[in-house]
């Protein structure tokens, strides 16, 4: 039985790489969409924000000499490519889904409209949000926080390759301590790098809890939705 009715799932673009060095790994894509389909079939309404780092990152482009604004728009378009891949994978498994963009580009996808999104969620459709916020200088983490607040999500689930929040990078520090729960203020005081500051502040001010968990372990999403203690909860 699901303990949440509506969630916002944030996945990085890099997570779609899987075993590939670039682009989209089809096995990884199928793993993500099948796991989302599983919780959707449990009655959970799912909004999904995907990054574009497997294709292009605005900040990396700026460091390479691209104009920052142009680079950010390139990154937004990369998220649309990933969104189309997710939507295609959902449709192959007969899972109803809708792709929304923050920049008008019909007929590629529908333009973001909160009321249409809520109607689609209520109808059981997985809603994919792409093109970031539609503005440069904002990350897809901020997009996830914003969309989560707008759709009234009960929890923002941040799928990563680690199993929660640690006192230090567990891949570099073997003595790093993992937290089961932690407050927003504690994260700020300890300077833990979980999301960018804008995204984090949006969640804190609007009382949207964040769950950081390992999405790469198949079955974790369903176990989390079913109430098992997986990952780290950040809340007031």
N, C-alpha and C positions, 0 to 999 in steps of 0.2 A: 504494500500500500504506500502511495506517495505522500510525503509530508508537506510538499509544496504544491500549490496550484499553478503558479506562474513564476518562471525564472528567466534570467538573462544569462546566457552562456557566452563567455568571451574566449575565443581561440586565437592564437597567434598565427600569422601567415607561415612562419617558419615551421610550425607544427605539421603543416601539410607536406613538408619535404619528405618525411619518413626516412627511407633509406636512399633517397635520391639526393643529388648534389644541388639540384635546382628544380624549379617548377613544382608540379603537384604529383605526389606518389599516389597512384590509384588505390593501392591497398590501404594506405593511411586514410584517404578520403572516405573509402567505404567503411572503415572502422568507426570513424567519427559519426557518419550519418546513420549507421545502423544503431549505434549507442543512443543517439538522439531520438531515433524512431522508437526505440525500446521504451524510453520514458514518456514519449508522446503517447504511446499506446496505453500507458498507465494513467492517462488523463492529465498529464502535466502540459501546461501551455509554455511553449519554448520560443523565446526571442534569441537570435544568435548574431553576434558580431564577430566578423573575421578580419584579421589583419592582412597585410599585403607584403610582408617582409620576405617571403619566398620568391617574390618577383622584383620588387623595388621598394626601397625605403627612402623617404624624403630626406631624412637627416644624413644618411649615407651619401645621397646624391649631392647635398649641399657641400659636404666635405670634399667631394670629388670635383667641385667647381660649378655645379648646377645652381641656377637661381633658386633660392629656398622656396619661394612660393610655387614656382613651376614644378620643383621637385616634389612638394607636398601633393600637388594635384596628380602627378604621375603615380604617387603612392596610393592615392584614393582610387585611381583607375585600376591599380593592381588588386585592390580589395574587391572591386566589381568582378574581375576575372575569377577570383576565388569564390565569390558568391554564386556566380553562374555555375561553377563546377559543383558546388554543394547542392544547388537546386537541381541540377541534372542528376546527381547521385540519389537525391531523395525521390525524384520522380521514377527512377529505375526500380526503386523498391515500393512504388505506389504510395509513398508518403506525401500527402498534400503539403505544398510549401509555396511561399511567396517571397520574391526577391524585391527589396526596396532599396532605392538609392537616395542619397542626400543631394545629388545633383541630377537635374532632369536629363534623362537619356532614353526616353521611350523610343522604340519598343523593346530595348534591352531589358528594362525592369521598370517597376512602378516607382513614382516619386513618393518619398516619405510623407505620410499623413497619419498622424497619431490615431485618429478615429478609425480609419481603414485598417490600421494595424491591429487595434484592439478587437475589431469585428472579426478579423481573420484569426486571431488567437482564440477568441471565443468559439470559433467554428472548428478549432482543432488543427489549424494549419501552422506549420513551422514557419516563422517569419525571420528571414535573413536580412540583416541591415548592413549595407555596404556604402562605400564612398565617404566613410568617416562622418564628420559633422557637416561636410560640405565646405569647410573653411580650412585654410592653411594654418599651421602652427598648433593644431590640435591632434592628439594621438587617437588611435583606435581604443585605447584604454579609456580615454575621456568620452569617446563615443559610447562605449559600453555603459559607463556610469550614467551618462545623459539619457540614453534610451531606456536603461533599466528604471530610472526614476520616472520617465515619461509614461511608460506602459504599466507602472505600478507593480513591478516585479517584487517578489518577497525576498529574493536573494540574488546577488550577482555571483555567478560561479566562474572563477578564473582558472581555466584548465592550463596546466603547465606540465613540465617534465619532471618536477620534483613533487614530493608528497605533502607539501605544506609550507608554512613560513618558519624560517630558522633564524637564529641569532646572528648567523653569518652564512656565507655561501657554502652549502654542504658539499659541493663538488670541489671546493678548494680547502675547506677547513674541516678535518675529520672530527673536531671537538664541537662543532656547531650544534646548538640545542634546538630541537623542534618544539613549537608551541601547538597545543591543541586549540586554545582560544587566546585571543589577545585583543586589547581595545585599540581604537583608533589613536587615542592619545599616546599609548605605549609605543605604537608603531612609529609615530612622529618623534617621540623622545629618543627612541633607539635608532632613528634614521634608517629604518629598514626599507629597502628598495622593492616595493611590491607593485605599485602603479605610480604613474606620474602624479605630481602634487594636485593638479587640477581635477583629475579623476577621483583621487582619494578624498579631496575636500567635498566634491559633489556627493559622494556616498556618505560621508560623515554628516554633512549638514542636512541631508534628506533621510537619514536613518536607514540607509540601504546596506545591510550586512554584506560582507564579501567572504566567499569561501574559496580558498586557494587549495587546489588538489591536483593529483596526478591523473591527467586525462589519458595518458598514453597506456596505462594499464587497463586493458579492456574489462568492462564490468564495473569499474569504479563509479561511473556516473549513476548507474542504476542503484548501486549500494548506497551512495550518498543520498539520492532522492528517497530511498526507502528508510532513511534514518540512521544508517550506520555511521559511526564516528570515523570519517575519512577526511584528511586534510586539516586545515586550520581555519577557524571562523574568526573574522575581524568584525567587531561590533562595539557599540557604546558601552 
